[in-house]
Amino acid sequence: MASYNPARGWRLDRIPGKRVTPISGIGQGVSLPLWVVRDGEHKGDGQLRLSAGEAEQLHAELCYVLGDSWTPGDVPPCRASKGAFPEVRRP
């Protein structure tokens, strides 16, 4: 049986030292810098662009998996008073 080796194959990772940035102003969404690596060799850079609603949903899911109190479908308490987007529609 083959075992997983993260140093082999294609990977998409955050670029160390680069921060998530807003897209053209507050409330428009965010851009997450990423790089593509194959077998440990850098192949290129890219970005994951999330709408404000998608970013809120990701934030809520991260709160949930990191153990904070949160109910799926709700806005995390730390975002509720900041005009958070409570719902994301999937295509």
Stockholm file with secondary structure:
# STOCKHOLM 1.0

chainA/1-91         MASYNPARGWRLDRIPGKRVTPISGIGQGVSLPLWVVRDGEHKGDGQLRLSAGEAEQLHAELCYVLGDSWTPGDVPPCRASKGAFPEVRRP
#=GR chainA/1-91 SS CCCCCTTSSEEEEECTTCCCEESSSTTSCEEEEEEEEETTEEEEEEEEEECHHHHHHHHHHHHHHTTCCCCTTSCCHHHHTTTCCCCCCCC
#=GC SS_cons        CCCCCTTSSEEEEECTTCCCEESSSTTSCEEEEEEEEETTEEEEEEEEEECHHHHHHHHHHHHHHTTCCCCTTSCCHHHHTTTCCCCCCCC
//
